[in-house]
Amino acid sequence: MDKVKRNERIAVMTRILVDAPNEVISFSAFCERFGAAKSSISEDVTIIDDALRQNGLGSLQTIAGAAGGVRYRPCGAQAQDYAFMQDIAQTLCAPERVLPGGYLYLSDILSDPVLMRRMGEIIACAWYEQKPDFVLTMETKGIPVAMMAANAMGIPLVIARRQSKVYEGSAVNINYVGGKGSIETMSLSRRAVKAGQRALVVDDFIRGGGTARGLVSLMEEFSVEVVGLSFVLAQECPPRKPIDNEKSLMTFTGDGESEALSVRPADWLRP
């Protein structure tokens, strides 16, 4: 093949790495693609890494060894993440967002691909070191942010359902106590996960923690370890702590009716 100029090589390498976050791509794969020496590819990686870090767009990590290579992780500056979540929190504080019954209108936020991609990346960066094998969520509103978190971690998304579907084969069904004390059901195909895997639970909202506890119990039925739980929004001071090992992007106080609603970024995001 014709010799590829360095600026062209860097552009293509950046696109490949950014499109496959957390996936280790070997140096030899780039060498074969561009007909370049490993030393040249290594220099390109350093240039890309410096540019990403300086602009708060993430970083590249070099993995040593026979199965090593380079991978992209979209972990930017914590101050930028906090400012991003602060903007979202201010949007959610609008009084017209409070629905009858004290519910908060989130659908427009949860359906925005740009916002969900950024939130998914922030969640992924908080849990990379726990090395989950898949992201688990409950249908339906949590699916967008869970999908983006799974994409940022380079792992599959698994969706628990309210009831089993015939096209998913045999399933495990459990009953759990829902948010208002009612008994509800969740289901997961037996083929969806394997014993011994590690799960990260991601969902849109937590208050009483009934669904979260149900997902943890569901994973126990599959002998799967839950390494952590992340939510877009959580109650700041619940009457009792709903679940352990939880990190939410934002917290709220008040119900918008008897007490003014206030939403702010979670403390762990503060730079």
Phi, psi and omega in degrees: 000160178293149180296132181266130179293153184300318182295324176292318180298316181296320179298314182292317180299319179298316180297316181298315183291317182292328179285348181229064183301140177068004177267128181280120179249125186289151176297325181296328178296319177289322179300316181292321182294319187255356182062037184245158178286155181298325179297322179293318178296320179299319177295320178299317180299318179297318179297315180296316180300314179300317181295318179296314182296316183296334181255010177064034184253011182115198182202164174253142177239129178268127181255122182278166176104175183298324181263017185277187181163221180222145178222154179257134173235126188277043181269104181271196180290137183297326179298323179291320178298318181296316180296322178298312181291331178294321176297317179296316181300319179296323176297319183287344181283353181300130183302328182291351179279345181282123182262162177306138182093001178085012178280155181247130180285116182238353192302322181292325177292314185287350179253005179270111184301322182294314180294318182292324178298315180294316179297319178298322179293320178297317178297315181301317182296334179283342188234008180306315187292342177280348175051058176292153178269338178199161174259134180246134175219170178251136177298144007233330189292337180278352186298315183301311182291325178293321178298316180292324176294318178297319178297317181293336180264351180069035181230165182286162172254132177242132185243119172279146184242163178291329177210153184291150178249140185296329182282358177257004178077197181295149186220160173262127179243135176229155173259144178215162180274118182284184185297330181254020177086358180280154178273121181236171184236142169228152188223147177214134179300140179296338181272355187288323183223169181235148178302140179093352178283173181237133185243144169246120179274128178228129179213176186276326193207142173220132174231287178280336178086011182297313180295320180298315178295325177297319179294321177296317178296323178297318179294329176297326178295334180262003184057043179249136179273132174268113185274345179177169179224136179228143182223154176290318185219138180220153175291133187290315182230076179292156178305325174216149183296119187288328186200150178267164176056049184242140174227119177252152180284326180221155174235157180226153171232156181082168180238002179078356180242286178282337181221137182300139180280134177225128180239137179213159177297151180293151184299327184292346178273347185296129182289000000 
